[in-house]
Amino acid sequence: MFGIPGGANIPLCDVLYESPIRWVLARHEQCAAHMAEGYARASGAVGVCVATSGPGATNLVTGIADAYMDSTPIVAFTGQVPRAMVGMDAFQEADIIGISTPVTKYNFQPRSANEIPEVVKKAFYLASTGRPGPVLVDLPKDVQTEVSEIEFPEKVVVRGYRPNRDPDPLQVKKAAEMLLEAERPVILAGGGVVNANATAELVSLAEYLLTPVETTLMGKGAFPENHPLSLGLLGMHGTRMSNAVTLEADLILAVGMRFSDRTTGNPREFAAGAKIIHMDIDSAEIGKNIRADHAVVSDAKKGLRALLSAVAELAARRQDTVWSKRVRELKDQLNGEGKTNSSPLSPPKLMKHLRELLPSEGIVTTEVGQNQMWAALHFQALTPRTYITSGGLGTMGFGFPAALGAKVAKPSTPVVDIAGDGSFIMTEQELATSVVEKIPVLVTVLNNSVLGMVAQWQRLFYNRRYFGVNLKGVPDFAKLADAYGAEGRRVESYGDFRRAVAEAVRSEVTTVIDIPISPEENVFPMIPPGKSLKDMLWE
């Protein structure tokens, strides 16, 4: 459990005093929520965060909203003022049920002690089944201290909630027929593939049909990026080859994704010449952003397994095709880095050095901004649950606390936060948590002394009218790390970087590596806002 005690949750914390559950004391409630997210994303289990009432609860909301947008299973426990004081503007009172309703899968406020066991069990059940997401349990202080006869249910039922439906055989058969009729198919994998642990099924289908695979940002790691059929990221900062192949495709099998605007660009122009099969566990996503010619409502694992079986009944395994040759041709033509105005240390090259230094199971989290996109483009994710980022909400400050949560989940695995200076500053106080709680991770700060992505937009689309982005080199990250009892390094060459990373992954305390890069460095490719895949900028 990741959290901070306060007046309204002291009774809960007092019981935890004698509990075997590990308590990780965060330094800010937002970070406690991000730690729970990192724990959940790395392990596949439900992450738990805890806060007191009022500002403690509201500080959790950013992390809860982030989990909601990215379908991450967490349960948040908040303290609340006593029942008799609810609605009286009592000290540290906030209507966290009302505040959190738009960004939770469900929330509860037990009104008596004997409701607590069923509520808690339902919270974990809802968070972890169907389309995963955050659930909040708000505990009035007097309910926490009430004495009552308690029953602990073995199972819970949520009326009207049927999350684990098997795919409809007719839907699957039609999808198989469409796939086999297509001449230029492509598979687009999202975070739902990772959530469903469906990588093996995805690889088997792609190899059987010899179909290239691209991913959304949340789907990164769903398909090994060193696989010959991998095209990498699709969308605003997608790879040239992924965006180009999509423009030529005549069918897209979209699995476990929601057609975010960052993936599609202008939705009216997305894949205009292609039929779309949309497979998703959430029927509300079908046709919401992009029209679907056919739908399979299913979780990714069950759906892909059924689809492969249906395809195998209708056709033999594909050998080399005209389309597969064309895809290889595009990959040969378009593979590579965008043009840069780089300092001696180029972020794309740094990402490739980092990949060489980490084991295949090494976990990378990212902050949000240019650092996130450089990592998405140039750090190859080889296995699922090893690339953890904030997708839908795009929360600056996410990466470092998420790295701590991931390290708690996987203590023997190297965990690296790929950060920008602007984003890391937002949650750097969790260096105290990492040192005191003995959670050693590596933070690589790509330091250009500006809010890099905002500066890039101002440079490209606002005639270099820079406003509010200059961070002026403050703070000194090596000294900041030292002040917290962590290790701080500044590197000036690739050799320095490789040595610092090699030492950091063996260290028993968190290491912060400060890496100076050019403030003029842009992330390419890029699709300008409001434009489509065909309008991709390369330099």
N, C-alpha and C positions, 0 to 999 in steps of 0.2 A: 504494500500500500504506500502510495506517494502522497504526502500531504503536509499540512500545517495545523497544529491544534489551535483552538480558540475557545472563548467562553461558552459558546453554544454547542461545542462538540466534546467538551472535557469528559462527560460521562462515558462516551464511546472510547475515547483515548485511555481512560482509566482502566477499562476492561482489557484493552489491548496491551496494557502493562505486563500482564501475565500470559499473553498469547504467543504462540510460536510464529505467528505471521510477521514477516520482516516489515518494519516501518522505515521508510526513507524520508527524512526531514528535508523538504524542499525549502528554498529561500523565497519563493513566490508561488502563489497558487496556480497561476497560468502555467508555470513550469511543471508543477505537479501533474497537471492534466496532460502536458506534452510527454512527460516521463511515462505516464500510463499508456499513452499512444505508442511510444517507442517500444515499450514492453510487449504490448499486444501485437504490434506489427512484426516484431522479431520472433515471437513465440507462437503466435496463433491463438493464444489464450486471451482471456479477458483482462484488461488492465484496470486498476482501481486507483482512484484519487479521492482525497478527503480534504474538506475545508470547513471552516466555521461559517456562521451566518453572515448576512450583510455583505461587506466588501470581500470577505473570504470567498463566499459563494459567487459573487459577480466576477471576481478575478478568474474563476474557473471557466467562465463562459467562452472566452476565446478558444481555449483548448477543446471544450466540448463542441463548439461550432466547427472546429477543424476536424474533429473525429466524425462529426455528422456528414460533412462534405465528402470525406474520404472513406466512409463506410468502415470505420475502425471500432471494434468492440471494446468499450470502456464502461465502467459503472462509477458514477460520481456520488459520493455521500457528502451531504451538506448538513451542518447544524442549523437549527431554526429556533427562534424565540419560543417560549412556552405557549401552548395552545391558547390560553386565555388572553395572551398579549398580541396574537396575530391580528393584523389590521389596525393596530393602535400606534403605528410609527414608533415602536419600541426601539431601544438602543440596538444598533446593528441588525435591524430587521430589513429584509428585502424579499419581495415576492419572487423567489427564485423559480417557483413552479411557472408563474406567468412569463418570467423573463426567458426561461430556457425552453419553453414549449416549442418554439419554431425550430430549435436546433437539437432536439433530442428525438430518439425513436419513441420514447415514452418516458413519463416521470411519475413518481409516487410521493405521497406524503402520508405515511401511516398515522392514524389518529389514536391508536392505542397500542400498547406494547404487544398484545397478542397478534397483531397484524404483521409484525416485523418479519418473522421467519418466511411467511409466504411472499411478502413484498420483495425481500432480498432474493429469494430463489427465482421469482418472476423476473427480477431485474437482470440477473445473469443469463437466464434463459432467453429473454428478448434481445439482449445485447449480442449474443453469440450465435443466434440462429437466423435463418432467412438471410436477408441483406443485413450484415452486421451494422451496429451503430451504438451511439452512446445512450445510456439510460441514467436518469438522476433519481436518487432517493433522498428526500428532504426529511430530516428527523427533528421534530420539535424537542426541545431539551427535556421537558417533563415526560415525554413519551420514552425517552432514553432511560429515565430513572424509575419509571413506573414498574411496580411489581405485579405480575399476573401469571395465571396458568398458561403455559405456552405449549403449543403443538408444532412439531417440525415436520412438514409434509415431505414425503418421498418424491412426489411429482407435483407439478403445477400445470394448470390448464388456463390459457388466456383465451377468452371467448372470441371466436371469429378469427383467430390467428392460426394459420396453417402454413408454416414456413417451408416445409421440406417436400414439396410436391415433385413427383417424378415427371419427366418431360412427356408430353403427349406423343405417342408413337406416330400419329399421322403428321404432326408438325415436324417431327424428326425426319420422316421419310421424304416429305416435300423438300426439306432443306438439303437432304442428300442428293435428290434429283437435280436441284438447282446448282449445287456445287459441281456435279459431274457434267452438266450441260455447259457450264461456263468455260470460256476459252482462256480467260485471263483473271483467275480468281486470286484474291489476297485475303489473309486472315488478319484481323485487327484485335489484339488482345488487351484487355483492361485489367484493373485491379481485382475484378471478380474472379479472374483465373488464379491469382495469388491467394485470395481469401478461401477459395474452394480447394486449394492444394491440387490443382488440376494441370500442373506443368507436364507431367508424364503423358496425360491424355492429349494435350495440345501438341506436343512433339510428335506423338504417334500419328495423329491426323495429318499434320503438315507433311511429314515424311511419306505417308501413304499416298497423298495427293500431289506431292512435290510442289506444295503451295508456299509462297513466301509469307513471312510473318512480320508484322510491324506491331508496335505497342503504343499505348497511351503513356503519359508520364507515370500514372499509378500502376500501369501494367509492366513497367520496367522490371526485369527479372523473371517475368512469367514465362519467358522463352529465352534460352541461353543465347547471349548476344555474340558469342563466338561460333554459333552454328551457321553453316553455309546458307540456310534459308532465312536467317535473321536480316531484317532491314533496319532495325533500330526504331527510334522515336518518330512518331508522326505528328505533324501540326505546326504551330507557330514557330517553334524552335526545333522542328523535326529535322532528320537527316535529309540531304538532297535526294538520296536514292529512295527513301520511304515516301516522300512527297511525290516524287516523279512516278514511281510505280503505281501509286494510288490514282494519279491522273489517267493512267493507261488501263486500269483494271476495269473489267466488265462485271465483276461481282465482288462484294466485300462481305465476309463472314465476321461480324462484330460480336465478340464474346466478352461478357462481363464488363461492359463499359457503357458510358452514358452520353457519348457524343458531346463532350464539353466544347465550348467555343475555342478553347486553346488547342483542341485537337482538330476541329473542322475548319477554322477560319470562318469566312462568310458562309453561314449555313445554307443559303439559297444556291450557292455554287458548289457545294461539297459533293464530289463524286457524282456529278450530274449524269454521266454516261454509264453508271454502274447500278446494278440491282443490289439491294442490301438485305441480308439475313441478319436479324438482331436476336442474339441469344442472351437473356439476362434473367436473373432470379426475381427482379422487381418489374412486374408487368407495367407499372406506372411509367417506366423509362421508355417503353416501346413506343416509338413515334413521337416522343415528347419534343425532342430537338431536331431530329432528322427523320424523314419518312422512312418506313421500313416496308419492303416488298413482302417480307415474310418474317414471322416471329417464332421463336422457340422459348417458352417461359420455363426456365430451369436454372438450377445452379450450374456452374461451368463444368464441374467434374461429371455429374450425371449426364448433362447434355452432350458434352464432347464424347463421352464413352458410348452413348447411344448413337450419336451421329457417325462415329467411326464404324460401329457395327453395321449400320444401315448402308454406309458407303461400300463396305467390304462385301455385302450381299449383292450389290448392284454392279460392281466393277472390280477389276484386278488392280493391284498396286501400279501406280503410274511410273513410267520410265521417263527419260528426258523428253521434254515437249518444246514446241516453238516458244511458248511463254516462259518456261524456265530458262531457256537460252537468252531470251530478251532481258529477263531480270538480271542474269549474270552480266550481260553487256552493260546495263545501266549501272550496276554496282561497280564495275571496272571503270566506267567513265566518271562517276560522281562521288566515289568514295574519297574521303580526305577531309581536311580542315578548311574552314573558311579563311579568307584573307584577313590579316590582323595588322594592327599598329602596335606590336607588342614590345614590351620591355624585354630584357634578356630572358626573363622567366615567362614563358607562354602558358596560360592556363590549360589549353588542350594538351600540351606536352606533359605538364605536371600531372594531369589526370591519367595519362598513359603510364607514366613512371609509377604512380600510386597503384595502378592495377597490377603492375609487375611485382610490386613489393608485398601485396596482400594475398593471402590464400583465397581460393575460390569461394570459401564460405565467409570470408571477411565481410563485415557489415559496414555500409556507408550510409550515413544520414546527411541531409543537406539543409542548409539555411534556404532562404528564398531570395531570388534575384539572379544576377549574372552567374554567381557561383553555382546555383542550382542547375542552370541550363548548360554550363560547361560540363558539369558532372553528368547530366543526362545524355549529352551528346558524345562524350569522349571517355567516360569511365564505363567499361563493359560490365554489366551485371550478369553473372554466370549461373546463379541459382536464385530461386525465389526467396523473398524475405531478407534480401541483402542490400536492397536499395530503398531507403525509407525517407520520404520527402512529404512536404505539405503541398497537395495538389489543388483541390478545389478552392480552399480559402486563401492559399498563398500566404501563410503566416510567417512573417519575419520573426526570428528568434526561436523557431521551432527546432532546428537541427540539434543544438547542443543538449537541451533537456531530453529530447527524443533519443539521442545517443546514450545518455545515462540510463534511460529506461531499457534500451536494447541491451546494454551491457549487463544490467541486472538479470535480464532474461537469459543471456548467453555469456556467462562470466568468463568462459575460456576462449571466446572468439574475439579477435581484434575488432574494435569499433572505431570508426573515423567519422568525425563531423567535418564535411567540406563547407567552409563558412566564408562569408564576406565580412568585411570589417563592420559595415553598417548593421547587418543582421546579428552578428555575434554580440555586439554591444548591448542589444536589447535584453539578453538573458545571461550575460557573463557572470552574474552573481552566483549562478549555480556551480561555479568553480569551487565555492565553499562546500556545496553538497558533495561534489565529486571527491574532494580531498578528505573531508571528515568521514564520509560514508564508505571510503575506500572503493570508489568506482572509477578505475583508471580508463580513460579514453584518450584519443588523439584529436586535437582540433587543428585543422589547417586553415589559416586565415588568408584568403586571397585579398591582399590589402592594397586597394587603389586610392584610399583616402576620400572616396566619394560614395554616394548611394548609386551604385554602378548602373543598375537597370534604368532608373529614372534619368540619370545623366545620359545614357545611351538614347533614350527616347527624345530627350531635349536636344541632343546632338543631331539626330537623324531627322526629326520631324518638327523641331521648334527653332531651327536656325541657330543652334548653339546658345540659346538663351538660358544659361544655367541658373537655376534658382533653388536655394534650399537644399543643395546636395553636397556641398563641400564639407567634409569632416575634418579637414586640416591636420590629419596625421595624429589625432588624439583618440585613444590613449596609446602609450607604448605597450603593445600586447605582451611582450616578453616580461616587462616589469610587472604588468598586471598579474600575470600568471604567478610570478614569484611572490607577490604580495599575498596571494591566497594559499601559498604553500605548494603550488603546482610547479611544473617545470616550463620555462619559457625559452624559446629559441627564435632567432631571426636568421634566415638563410638568404644567400645571395647567388647561388648557383644550383644547377641540377644535382651536382655531386653532394653539396651541402644538404639539399632536400632529401636525397636518398638516404644519407647517413642519419639525418634527424628522424626520419620515419622509422628506419630499422631499429634505432634505439628506443623510440617512443612506444612501439608495439610490445617491447619487452619490459617497459617501465611499470613500476607498481603505483605510480601516481600519474594523473592527467598531464599531458604535454600540450602546450600551445605553440604551434610553429607559425611565425609571422613571415609572410611571403610577399615582398613588394612586387606589384605589377603596375602596368601603365594605366593611368586614369582614362586614356583614350581607347583602351581595348574594348572592342565590341564583341557581342555574341552573334555569330552567324553560323548557319542560315537563320533568317528571320522573315516572317510574314508580317507586313505592316498591318496595324489594326484596321479591321473592316474589310481586309482583302482576302483572297482565296489562295489555295495551294499554288496555283499557277503564277502568283505574284511574288513568290519567294525571292528575297534578297540574298545574294551570296557574298557581297562585299559592299 
